[in-house]
Amino acid sequence: MKKKNSKHPASYRDPCGFVFFHEGELYRQVNLCYREHYDYLVSSGLYKKLVKEDLLIPHEEVNVPSPEPSRVHRVIKPERISFTSYPYEWCFSQLKDAALITLKIQKTALDHGMVLKDATPYNIQFYKGKPVLIDTLSFEIYRDGEPWRAYRQFCQGFLAPLVLAAYTDLRTLSLFRIFHEEYPLDFVASLLPSKTKFRPGIFTHIHLHAGLQTKMGMSQLPERKIGKNALYGLVEALQGIVEGLKPKIKKSVWSSYYEQLSYTSAAFEDKKKVVEEWIRKLSPSTVWDLGANVGIFSRISASCGVFTVSFDMDPVCVELNYTECKKKEEVNILPLVMDLTNPSPGIGWE
């Protein structure tokens, strides 16, 4: 049970604010040190623009007691996400969409005189069928000539995993469980086929980037002044690379499961009717479809108005499921990769 006014134990990394509970509700404190950036986010019209385009989770400013009142500038109450997922549970296209929305947000922020200071996939969640940024404090005011400090984080957290999965195997996305936030570029470069060195974008942002990191002996390269137009160019170049990456969809044992049913079509239809009857009778708020395959029964649940988390261990099945969700604009289904014999672990200190 949460205390009446308690700071969330996992919310300790960001000096600009933290998450806390008050009377069972979740809030976020904006610290005084972030005041200039937060106020500009709101006054510049960036917050309104991003929320209108479903790129940023909306919030309301509230008058709630803070656990650390000496540091508070504002207290906000973000809209709650139905289910929290993590990059190591996403299929290729989910990570790709999360990468593209991050770049779109960065470009929109530049239009309003701000930049993303963080570009990690852990700041993205899937909400109503689409990826959305949940970290309101990820923005800072753009200073003329400053580079995009989150560039390395984007390359290691989005680009490297996508490139590796596209050119080798979709199952490499599970390496997020080992590397957590960022794939080491030298590791990824060593696993990529030689032909990727002749792809200008991949050569520049993966191979060359990895080589420079190794040569400098540090993960963050020295910063150089860069103009705003060059920043736009960088974002557009990264967008082009990500958009061009395609998953290798090979038919797997489970992805073709429904093509080899051991019972008749009539029996299968009876099974679907039984599932629908039980869903309507029980009226759950959420359904977990474990071993969902490509989501046939998840769609029955979702058609009854129930938010459904559609789990399967096969990344090909989840890829096909997510693609179908996008095609049909299904907002009540969240396909995720999970092996029930090796479920998603708790990661980190807290």
C-alpha positions in Angstrom: 0.0 0.0 0.0 1.3 3.5 -1.0 1.9 6.0 1.7 -0.3 9.1 1.7 2.5 11.2 0.2 5.5 9.2 -0.9 8.2 9.5 -3.6 8.3 6.6 -6.0 11.5 4.6 -5.1 12.5 4.2 -8.8 12.2 7.9 -9.5 15.6 9.1 -8.5 17.7 9.7 -11.7 16.2 12.9 -13.0 17.4 16.0 -11.1 14.6 18.0 -12.8 11.7 16.2 -11.1 10.3 13.0 -9.7 7.2 10.8 -9.5 5.3 10.5 -6.3 2.0 9.2 -4.9 -0.6 11.2 -3.0 -3.7 9.4 -1.7 -3.3 6.6 -4.2 -2.9 8.9 -7.2 0.3 9.4 -9.3 1.8 12.8 -9.7 5.1 14.3 -10.9 7.0 17.2 -9.3 8.7 19.7 -11.5 11.7 21.0 -9.6 12.8 24.6 -9.4 16.0 23.9 -11.3 13.8 23.0 -14.4 11.5 26.0 -14.1 12.9 27.9 -17.1 12.6 25.0 -19.4 9.1 23.9 -18.2 7.7 27.3 -18.4 9.1 27.7 -21.9 7.7 24.3 -23.0 4.2 25.6 -22.1 4.5 29.3 -23.2 6.2 28.4 -26.6 3.2 26.4 -27.6 5.3 23.2 -27.9 3.4 21.3 -25.2 0.0 22.2 -26.8 1.2 21.2 -30.2 2.6 17.8 -29.1 -0.5 16.9 -27.1 -2.8 17.9 -30.0 -0.8 15.5 -32.3 -0.8 12.7 -29.7 2.9 12.8 -29.4 3.2 13.7 -25.7 1.1 12.4 -22.8 -1.2 15.2 -21.6 -1.1 16.4 -18.0 -2.9 18.9 -15.7 -1.2 21.2 -13.2 -2.6 20.5 -9.7 -2.3 21.9 -6.2 -1.2 18.8 -4.3 1.2 18.7 -1.3 4.8 17.8 -2.4 7.1 15.3 -0.6 9.9 17.9 -1.2 8.2 21.4 -1.0 11.5 23.3 -0.9 12.3 22.2 -4.4 8.9 22.3 -6.1 8.0 24.6 -9.0 4.9 22.8 -10.3 3.1 19.5 -9.6 1.5 17.9 -12.6 -0.8 14.9 -12.9 -0.1 13.0 -16.2 -2.8 11.0 -17.9 -2.4 7.3 -16.8 -1.1 4.7 -19.3 -3.2 1.5 -19.3 -0.2 -0.8 -19.3 3.6 -0.2 -19.0 5.7 -2.0 -21.5 9.5 -2.0 -22.2 11.7 -2.1 -25.4 12.7 -5.7 -24.8 9.0 -6.6 -25.1 8.4 -4.8 -28.4 8.5 -6.2 -31.9 10.7 -4.6 -34.6 7.9 -2.2 -35.9 7.0 -1.0 -32.4 10.7 0.0 -31.8 10.8 1.5 -35.3 7.6 3.6 -34.6 9.0 4.7 -31.3 12.2 5.8 -33.0 10.3 7.8 -35.6 8.1 9.5 -33.1 11.1 10.5 -31.1 12.7 12.1 -34.2 9.4 13.8 -35.0 9.2 15.2 -31.5 12.8 16.4 -31.8 12.0 18.2 -35.1 8.8 19.8 -33.6 10.8 20.9 -30.6 13.4 22.6 -32.8 10.5 24.4 -34.5 9.6 25.9 -31.1 13.1 26.6 -29.9 13.6 23.5 -27.8 15.4 20.1 -28.1 15.0 16.7 -26.5 17.7 16.2 -23.9 16.9 12.5 -23.7 16.2 10.1 -26.6 15.8 6.8 -24.8 13.1 4.2 -25.8 12.2 3.9 -22.1 10.5 7.4 -22.4 8.1 6.0 -24.9 4.9 4.0 -24.1 2.2 2.6 -26.3 -1.1 4.4 -25.6 -4.3 3.9 -27.6 -2.5 1.9 -30.2 0.3 4.5 -30.8 3.7 5.3 -29.3 3.7 8.5 -27.2 6.3 10.3 -25.1 5.6 10.1 -21.4 8.5 12.2 -20.1 7.3 15.9 -19.9 10.7 16.9 -18.5 12.7 15.6 -21.6 12.9 19.1 -23.1 15.4 21.9 -22.8 15.7 25.3 -24.4 17.8 25.2 -27.6 21.0 27.3 -27.4 22.4 28.5 -30.7 25.4 26.3 -31.8 24.8 23.5 -29.3 24.9 19.9 -30.6 22.1 17.5 -30.0 23.4 15.8 -26.8 20.9 13.0 -27.1 22.3 11.9 -30.5 24.5 9.2 -29.0 21.6 7.9 -26.9 19.4 7.7 -29.9 22.0 5.8 -31.9 22.6 3.3 -29.2 19.0 3.0 -27.9 17.1 3.1 -31.2 19.2 3.0 -34.3 21.7 0.2 -33.4 19.1 -2.3 -32.2 17.0 -1.7 -35.3 19.9 -2.0 -37.7 21.1 -5.2 -36.0 17.6 -6.8 -36.1 17.0 -5.7 -39.7 20.3 -7.1 -41.0 20.6 -10.2 -38.8 17.7 -11.6 -36.7 14.6 -10.1 -35.0 15.5 -12.0 -31.8 18.5 -9.7 -31.2 16.0 -7.2 -29.9 15.9 -9.3 -26.7 19.4 -8.0 -26.0 17.8 -5.0 -24.4 17.5 -7.2 -21.4 21.3 -7.4 -21.2 22.3 -3.9 -22.4 19.2 -2.3 -20.8 19.1 1.2 -22.4 21.9 1.3 -25.0 23.5 -1.2 -27.3 27.3 -0.8 -27.5 28.1 0.5 -31.0 31.3 -1.5 -31.4 29.4 -4.7 -30.5 26.7 -4.0 -33.0 29.2 -3.0 -35.7 31.1 -6.3 -35.2 27.9 -8.3 -35.8 26.7 -6.5 -38.9 27.4 -7.9 -42.4 30.2 -6.1 -44.3 27.7 -4.7 -46.9 26.4 -2.3 -44.2 29.6 -0.4 -44.5 28.5 0.6 -48.0 25.3 2.1 -46.7 26.2 5.7 -46.1 23.8 6.3 -43.2 24.6 3.0 -41.4 28.3 3.5 -42.0 28.2 7.1 -40.5 26.0 6.6 -37.5 27.0 3.0 -36.6 30.4 2.0 -38.0 32.1 5.4 -38.0 30.5 6.4 -34.7 31.7 3.1 -33.1 35.2 3.7 -34.4 35.4 7.2 -33.1 34.1 6.1 -29.7 36.8 3.4 -29.6 39.5 5.8 -30.7 38.5 8.5 -28.2 38.2 5.9 -25.4 34.8 7.4 -24.3 31.1 6.9 -25.0 30.5 10.6 -25.5 32.4 12.3 -28.3 33.7 15.8 -27.8 31.0 18.4 -28.6 31.4 20.8 -31.5 29.2 23.8 -32.4 26.5 22.9 -34.9 23.9 25.2 -36.5 20.2 24.7 -36.2 19.9 23.9 -39.9 22.5 21.2 -39.5 20.4 19.8 -36.6 17.4 19.6 -38.8 19.5 17.8 -41.4 20.7 15.3 -38.8 17.1 14.5 -37.7 16.0 14.1 -41.3 19.0 11.8 -42.1 18.2 9.6 -39.1 14.5 9.5 -40.2 15.5 8.3 -43.6 17.7 5.5 -42.2 15.0 4.3 -39.8 12.2 4.5 -42.4 14.3 2.4 -44.7 14.8 -0.5 -42.3 12.6 -3.5 -42.8 12.2 -6.6 -40.6 13.0 -10.0 -42.1 9.8 -11.8 -41.7 10.5 -15.5 -42.0 7.6 -17.9 -41.4 8.1 -19.6 -38.0 6.5 -22.6 -36.4 4.0 -20.4 -34.5 3.3 -17.8 -37.1 1.7 -20.4 -39.3 0.0 -22.2 -36.4 -3.6 -21.3 -37.5 -2.8 -22.6 -41.0 -2.4 -26.1 -39.5 -5.2 -26.4 -37.0 -5.8 -29.9 -35.6 -9.6 -29.3 -35.5 -12.3 -28.3 -38.0 -13.3 -24.7 -39.0 -16.6 -25.2 -37.3 -14.9 -26.2 -34.0 -12.7 -23.1 -34.3 -15.7 -20.8 -34.8 -17.4 -22.5 -31.7 -14.2 -21.7 -29.7 -14.4 -18.1 -30.7 -18.0 -17.8 -29.8 -17.3 -19.3 -26.3 -14.5 -16.9 -25.7 -16.7 -13.9 -26.7 -19.5 -15.1 -24.5 -17.2 -15.4 -21.5 -15.7 -12.0 -22.1 -19.1 -10.3 -22.3 -20.3 -12.2 -19.2 -17.3 -11.4 -17.0 -16.9 -7.8 -18.3 -13.2 -7.5 -17.3 -11.4 -4.1 -17.4 -8.3 -5.8 -18.9 -7.5 -9.1 -20.5 -4.1 -10.8 -20.8 -4.0 -13.1 -23.8 -1.1 -15.4 -23.1 0.2 -17.2 -26.1 -1.8 -14.9 -28.3 -0.1 -15.9 -31.6 -1.2 -13.3 -34.2 -4.0 -12.1 -32.0 -7.2 -13.7 -33.2 -8.7 -14.1 -29.8 -7.2 -10.8 -28.6 -9.4 -9.2 -31.2 -12.5 -10.9 -29.9 -11.7 -9.4 -26.5 -10.9 -6.0 -27.9 -14.2 -6.0 -30.0 -16.0 -6.3 -26.6 -14.5 -3.0 -25.6 -11.8 -4.6 -23.3 -8.2 -3.4 -23.3 -6.2 -6.5 -24.2 -2.5 -7.2 -23.8 -1.6 -9.7 -26.5 1.5 -11.7 -25.4 3.5 -14.2 -27.5 7.0 -15.5 -27.3 7.5 -15.5 -31.1 8.7 -12.0 -32.4 7.3 -12.8 -35.8 3.8 -13.4 -34.4 4.0 -10.2 -32.5 5.2 -8.3 -35.6 2.3 -9.6 -37.6 -0.1 -8.8 -34.8 1.1 -5.3 -34.4 1.0 -4.7 -38.2 -2.6 -5.8 -38.2 -3.4 -3.4 -35.3 -1.9 -0.5 -37.3 -3.7 -1.5 -40.5 -7.1 -1.7 -38.7 -6.4 1.2 -36.3 -7.1 -1.1 -33.3 -6.5 1.0 -30.2 -7.5 -1.6 -27.6 -4.8 -4.2 -28.3 -1.1 -4.1 -27.1 1.0 -6.9 -28.7 4.1 -7.7 -26.7 6.9 -10.3 -26.9 7.1 -12.4 -23.8 8.1 -16.0 -23.0 6.0 -17.3 -20.0 8.9 -19.5 -19.0 11.3 -16.5 -18.9 9.1 -13.5 -18.3 10.2 -9.9 -18.3 12.5 -9.3 -15.3 12.8 -6.4 -12.9 15.8 -4.3 -14.1 17.8 -1.7 -12.1 18.6 -1.0 -8.5 15.2 -0.1 -7.2 
